């Protein structure tokens, strides 16, 4: 498209470009007897050779080229035909083959007749013969190395011969899938690609053997390290606490690493506090509580017991043990095996291990 401006007055126009084929080339073979002649578009031929003619086009201005392979045979020779088997290989994206059967044969007749005898047997493979050209199309979904075949016949004035074309089919693409797992903070080298996250990764490896690429598919799962519930322990000076096979006697935070089900680290944590029992305030024991879920006095409590290494037990009036705590008393909610116990008096035994003191007494549970 172009524009012309004439003192401010403008107009535009288009130039359409039609593109015809540059050259149309047609090749064919003819056979004549000695002493005969062949008219090649006005050119009289009597000798075997390859001849070329250029035909100027009267339609689109593009020339056409004709290529003739002229064969001349001795008429005294008995007409005969001889075929040879052939092979094609379907690799990667090479799935379509055109074979000029006359070029593969030795024959003495002028116009042999070629027919298809046995088509391909594998599903999706096809074969046709048109103008003495065998066309084979191989399906593209074969997953393994296999083979197929085509048989054809050539009739030379009653003398016949047959031949096979073997079709060797290689896997179009060699795909290998595999699964890997690893722990966080690790990495995996996937053919030069460093992997650190859960995902599906694909790499294409160019083949140096048959030209067909190989595809690697990696299904990577990255597991996290896990952590246990921390332990909070208080003990008096001079005592030791065993944590995953190790004994500790000083205050601090301690870690123990084991292996979880995925093979990654499982970390357990101990918070150890050393207390001086003489500096702990006196415990205060509740004499009653009302567990009615109103958030007021719903638990039987022992104030200041967390400062001591302790052992607490609760019994009913018949001496039946209802609950026991070892250094983890956080109050009693009036349940025995998740069933509320009735209004009554209940007895306790409290041992303060640091002070070697024992408290015995009772309290009242009141239900509205």
SEMI-350725 format. One line per 3 residues: number of its first residue (from 1); their letters; for each residue x, y, z of C-alpha. Coordinates in steps of 0.05 Angstrom, whole numbers, plus 32768, in hexadecimal, padded with zeros to 4 digits. Example, Ala and Ser with C-alpha at 12.3 -4.5 7.8 and 13.67 -1.06 7.14 Angstrom:
1) as) 80F6/7FA6/809C ~ 8111/7FEB/808F;
This chain:
1) xxx) 8000/8000/8000 ~ 8019/8046/7FF1 ~ 7FFF/808E/7FF8;
4) xxx) 8003/80CC/7FCA ~ 7FFD/8112/7FE8 ~ 7FEB/8149/7FB6;
7) xxx) 7FEF/818B/7FDD ~ 7FC8/816E/8017 ~ 7F99/8144/7FEF;
10) xxx) 7FAA/80FA/7FFA ~ 7F98/80B8/7FDD ~ 7FB1/8070/7FE9;
13) xxx) 7FB5/8032/7FBE ~ 7FC9/7FE8/7FC5 ~ 7FF6/7FBE/7F98;
16) xxx) 7FE3/7F73/7F9C ~ 801D/7F41/7F93 ~ 800A/7EFD/7F77;
19) xxx) 8041/7EC8/7F7F ~ 8040/7E8B/7F52 ~ 806B/7E4D/7F58;
22) xxx) 80AF/7E5B/7F3C ~ 80BA/7E19/7F17 ~ 8090/7DDA/7F11;
25) xxx) 80BD/7D9D/7F05 ~ 80A1/7D5A/7EEE ~ 80CE/7D1C/7EE8;
28) xxx) 80B9/7CDA/7EC5 ~ 80D7/7C9C/7EA6 ~ 80C7/7C7D/7E62;
31) xxx) 80E2/7C3D/7E40 ~ 80E4/7C31/7DF4 ~ 8100/7BFA/7DC8;
34) xxx) 813E/7C05/7D9C ~ 8128/7C20/7D59 ~ 80EB/7C43/7D76;
37) xxx) 80E6/7C8C/7D88 ~ 80C5/7CB6/7DBD ~ 80A6/7CFB/7DB1;
40) xxx) 80BA/7D27/7DEC ~ 808E/7D64/7DDE ~ 80A6/7D68/7D96;
43) xxx) 80ED/7D50/7DA5 ~ 80F6/7D0B/7D85 ~ 8121/7CDF/7DB1;
46) xxx) 8140/7C9B/7DA0 ~ 817A/7C94/7DD2 ~ 817A/7C86/7E1C;
49) xxx) 8189/7CC3/7E45 ~ 816B/7CF7/7E75 ~ 814A/7D30/7E50;
52) xxx) 8131/7D72/7E6A ~ 80FF/7DA3/7E4C ~ 80E8/7DE7/7E66;
55) xxx) 80A1/7DF9/7E53 ~ 8092/7E44/7E58 ~ 8051/7E52/7E7C;
58) xxx) 801A/7E77/7E59 ~ 7FF2/7E81/7E99 ~ 801D/7E9B/7ED1;
61) xxx) 8060/7EA7/7EAF ~ 8083/7E6E/7ED6 ~ 80A6/7E38/7EAE;
64) xxx) 809A/7DED/7EB7 ~ 80D3/7DBC/7EB2 ~ 80CB/7D74/7E98;
67) xxx) 8101/7D41/7EA8 ~ 80FE/7D00/7E7F ~ 8126/7CC2/7E8F;
70) xxx) 8124/7C9C/7E4C ~ 8138/7C53/7E4B ~ 8145/7C2E/7E0A;
73) xxx) 8145/7BE1/7E0A ~ 8155/7BAB/7DD8 ~ 8114/7B8C/7DBE;
76) xxx) 8136/7B49/7DB6 ~ 813C/7B44/7E01 ~ 8103/7B1F/7E23;
79) xxx) 80DB/7B50/7E4A ~ 80EC/7B47/7E93 ~ 80E9/7B6A/7ED7;
82) xxx) 8114/7B64/7F15 ~ 8104/7B84/7F58 ~ 812D/7B8C/7F97;
85) xxx) 8114/7B93/7FDE ~ 811C/7BD7/7FFF ~ 811D/7BF4/8045;
88) xxx) 8105/7C36/8063 ~ 810F/7C4E/80AA ~ 80DC/7C78/80CF;
91) xxx) 8102/7CA0/8103 ~ 80E9/7CDB/812B ~ 80C0/7D08/80FC;
94) xxx) 80D3/7CE3/80BC ~ 8092/7CBE/80B1 ~ 8081/7CC7/8067;
97) xxx) 80A6/7CA4/802E ~ 809E/7CA8/7FE2 ~ 80C2/7C72/7FBA;
100) xxx) 80C6/7C73/7F6E ~ 80BF/7C29/7F60 ~ 80D7/7C2D/7F17;
103) xxx) 8119/7C49/7F30 ~ 8120/7C0B/7F5D ~ 8112/7BD8/7F25;
106) xxx) 8135/7BBA/7EE9 ~ 8102/7BAD/7EB1 ~ 8100/7BA6/7E65;
109) xxx) 80B8/7BB6/7E55 ~ 80A1/7BFB/7E42 ~ 806A/7C05/7E75;
112) xxx) 806D/7BD8/7EB3 ~ 8030/7BD6/7EE0 ~ 803B/7BDD/7F2B;
115) xxx) 8007/7BC6/7F5E ~ 8005/7BC2/7FAA ~ 8001/7B7B/7FC4;
118) xxx) 8008/7B80/8010 ~ 7FF9/7BC0/8034 ~ 8017/7BD1/8079;
121) xxx) 7FFB/7BA8/80B2 ~ 8004/7BD8/80ED ~ 7FCA/7C05/80FE;
124) xxx) 7FD4/7C4B/80E3 ~ 8007/7C39/80AE ~ 7FF0/7C42/8065;
127) xxx) 800D/7C37/8020 ~ 7FF5/7C4A/7FDA ~ 8013/7C45/7F93;
130) xxx) 8004/7C7F/7F63 ~ 802A/7C89/7F22 ~ 805C/7C53/7F35;
133) xxx) 806D/7C77/7F76 ~ 8064/7C51/7FB8 ~ 804E/7C80/7FF0;
136) xxx) 8054/7C67/8037 ~ 8039/7C8D/8073 ~ 804E/7C75/80B9;
139) xxx) 8023/7C85/80F6 ~ 8045/7CB1/8129 ~ 802C/7C90/8169;
142) xxx) 8058/7C52/816D ~ 8079/7C4F/81B2 ~ 80AC/7C19/81A5;
145) xxx) 80DB/7C02/816E ~ 80B4/7BD7/813D ~ 80AE/7BC9/80F2;
148) xxx) 807C/7BC0/80BA ~ 807F/7BAE/8070 ~ 8060/7BBB/802C;
151) xxx) 8061/7B8B/7FF0 ~ 8057/7BA0/7FA8 ~ 8057/7B7F/7F63;
154) xxx) 8071/7B96/7F20 ~ 8054/7B77/7EE0 ~ 807F/7B7F/7EA2;
157) xxx) 8053/7B66/7E68 ~ 8040/7B27/7E8F ~ 8083/7B1D/7EB2;
160) xxx) 807B/7B2D/7EFC ~ 80A6/7B37/7F38 ~ 8098/7B4C/7F80;
163) xxx) 80BF/7B71/7FB5 ~ 80B8/7B88/7FFD ~ 80C5/7BCB/801D;
166) xxx) 80D7/7BC1/8066 ~ 80C3/7BFA/8094 ~ 80EC/7C00/80D3;
169) xxx) 80CA/7C2D/8106 ~ 80F1/7C4B/8140 ~ 80CF/7C6B/817B;
172) xxx) 80BF/7CB2/8167 ~ 80D3/7CCE/81AA ~ 80F4/7CA8/81E3;
175) xxx) 80D3/7CC0/8222 ~ 80EB/7CAC/8267 ~ 80C6/7CC0/82A7;
178) xxx) 80E1/7CB7/82ED ~ 80D0/7CCD/8333 ~ 8100/7CEC/8366;
181) xxx) 80F8/7D05/83AD ~ 8126/7D2F/83D8 ~ 8124/7D5A/8417;
184) xxx) 8121/7DA5/8419 ~ 8166/7DC6/8418 ~ 817E/7D8E/83EA;
187) xxx) 8185/7D96/839E ~ 8183/7D67/8362 ~ 81AC/7D6F/8323;
190) xxx) 817D/7D5F/82E8 ~ 81AE/7D5D/82AE ~ 81CC/7DA0/82C3;
193) xxx) 818A/7DBE/82DC ~ 818C/7DC7/8328 ~ 8149/7DB2/8346;
196) xxx) 8133/7DCA/838C ~ 80E6/7DCB/8388 ~ 80AC/7D9A/837F;
199) xxx) 8097/7D99/8335 ~ 8099/7D72/82F5 ~ 80D6/7D81/82CA;
202) xxx) 80E3/7D70/8281 ~ 8123/7D6E/8259 ~ 812E/7D5D/820F;
205) xxx) 8170/7D3A/81FF ~ 8184/7D3B/81B5 ~ 8195/7CF6/819B;
208) xxx) 81D9/7CE8/817C ~ 81C5/7CA2/8162 ~ 8185/7CA5/8138;
211) xxx) 8175/7CF0/813B ~ 8139/7CE6/8169 ~ 8138/7D0F/81A8;
214) xxx) 812E/7CF0/81EC ~ 8101/7D10/8220 ~ 810D/7D0A/826B;
217) xxx) 80D4/7D19/829A ~ 80E5/7D22/82E4 ~ 80AE/7D21/8319;
220) xxx) 80D1/7D41/8355 ~ 80B2/7D45/839B ~ 80D6/7D6E/83D0;
223) xxx) 80C5/7D5B/8418 ~ 80CB/7D8C/8452 ~ 80EE/7D7F/8494;
226) xxx) 80BD/7D73/84CD ~ 80BC/7D8A/8515 ~ 80A0/7D69/8552;
229) xxx) 807A/7D89/858B ~ 80AD/7DAE/85B8 ~ 80B8/7D94/85FE;
232) xxx) 80BB/7DC6/8637 ~ 80DC/7DAA/8675 ~ 80ED/7DC9/86B8;
235) xxx) 811B/7DA7/86E9 ~ 8144/7DBA/8725 ~ 818F/7DC1/8728;
238) xxx) 81B5/7D80/872B ~ 8180/7D58/8705 ~ 8189/7D3E/86BD;
241) xxx) 8155/7D36/8686 ~ 815B/7D01/864F ~ 8147/7D19/860A;
244) xxx) 814D/7CE8/85CF ~ 8185/7CC1/85F1 ~ 81AD/7CFD/8609;
247) xxx) 81AF/7D17/8651 ~ 81AB/7D62/865F ~ 81B7/7D86/86A1;
250) xxx) 81BC/7DCF/868C ~ 8188/7DFF/8673 ~ 8182/7E09/8628;
253) xxx) 8161/7DF6/85E7 ~ 8173/7DB2/85CD ~ 8164/7D90/858A;
256) xxx) 8162/7D47/8574 ~ 815F/7D35/852A ~ 813E/7CF5/8513;
259) xxx) 8124/7CDF/84CF ~ 80DB/7CE5/84BA ~ 80B4/7CB7/848B;
262) xxx) 80CC/7CDD/844E ~ 8115/7CD5/8462 ~ 811D/7D1F/8476;
265) xxx) 812F/7D3D/84B9 ~ 80FE/7D3B/84F2 ~ 8113/7D6C/8528;
268) xxx) 80FF/7D65/8572 ~ 810B/7DA1/85A0 ~ 8116/7DA3/85EB;
271) xxx) 8110/7DE3/8614 ~ 8131/7DD4/8656 ~ 812C/7E03/8691;
274) xxx) 8152/7DFB/86D3 ~ 812C/7E15/870F ~ 8140/7E23/8756;
277) xxx) 8109/7E04/8780 ~ 8116/7E32/87BA ~ 8104/7E6F/8790;
280) xxx) 80C0/7E52/8779 ~ 8082/7E70/879B ~ 8056/7E43/87C5;
283) xxx) 8021/7E1D/879E ~ 7FD8/7E30/87A7 ~ 7FA5/7DF8/87A2;
286) xxx) 7F5D/7E05/878D ~ 7F29/7DEB/87BE ~ 7EEF/7DE8/878B;
289) xxx) 7EDE/7DF4/8742 ~ 7EA0/7DF8/8717 ~ 7EAA/7DD9/86D1;
292) xxx) 7E6E/7DF7/86AD ~ 7E94/7E14/8671 ~ 7E89/7E5D/8683;
295) xxx) 7ED4/7E6A/8684 ~ 7ED1/7E79/86CF ~ 7EF0/7E47/86FE;
298) xxx) 7EE7/7E0F/86CB ~ 7F26/7DE9/86E0 ~ 7F44/7DD2/8720;
301) xxx) 7F87/7DF6/8723 ~ 7FC7/7DF6/874B ~ 7FE8/7E3A/8748;
304) xxx) 8034/7E3E/8741 ~ 803D/7DF3/8737 ~ 805E/7DFF/86F3;
307) xxx) 809B/7E18/8719 ~ 80A6/7DD4/8738 ~ 80B5/7D8F/8720;
310) xxx) 8074/7D6E/8734 ~ 8048/7D30/8733 ~ 7FFB/7D39/873C;
313) xxx) 7FC5/7D04/8745 ~ 7F79/7D0A/874F ~ 7F4C/7CD4/876E;
316) xxx) 7F02/7CCE/877B ~ 7EE6/7CBF/87C1 ~ 7EED/7C74/87B4;
319) xxx) 7F38/7C79/87A5 ~ 7F32/7C73/8759 ~ 7F6A/7C97/8733;
322) xxx) 7F4A/7CC8/8702 ~ 7F85/7CF1/86E7 ~ 7FD1/7CF4/86EE;
325) xxx) 8003/7D2A/86D7 ~ 804F/7D28/86D5 ~ 806D/7D6F/86D0;
328) xxx) 8035/7D84/86A1 ~ 7FFA/7D96/86CE ~ 7FCD/7DC8/86AC;
331) xxx) 7F8D/7DC0/86D4 ~ 7F56/7D8C/86D8 ~ 7F15/7D97/86B2;
334) xxx) 7EEB/7D65/86DA ~ 7EEC/7D2E/86A4 ~ 7EFD/7CE4/86AC;
337) xxx) 7F09/7CC2/8669 ~ 7EE5/7CFE/8649 ~ 7EA7/7CF4/8674;
340) xxx) 7E94/7D2A/86A8 ~ 7E98/7D11/86F0 ~ 7E60/7D25/8720;
343) xxx) 7E60/7D59/8756 ~ 7E88/7D3E/8791 ~ 7EC8/7D44/87B8;
346) xxx) 7F09/7D2B/8798 ~ 7F4D/7D1E/87B5 ~ 7F92/7D32/879D;
349) xxx) 7FDA/7D1E/87A8 ~ 800E/7D52/8794 ~ 8059/7D43/8795;
352) xxx) 808A/7D7C/878C ~ 80C8/7D55/8778 ~ 80F8/7D8F/877F;
355) xxx) 80E5/7D9C/87C7 ~ 80D5/7D54/87D7 ~ 8091/7D6D/87F1;
358) xxx) 804D/7D4A/87ED ~ 8008/7D69/87F2 ~ 7FCA/7D40/8802;
361) xxx) 7F83/7D5C/8803 ~ 7F41/7D61/87E0 ~ 7F17/7D94/87BA;
364) xxx) 7ECF/7D99/87A2 ~ 7EB4/7D94/875B ~ 7E72/7DBA/8755;
367) xx) 7E45/7DB2/8719 ~ 7E09/7DE1/8715;
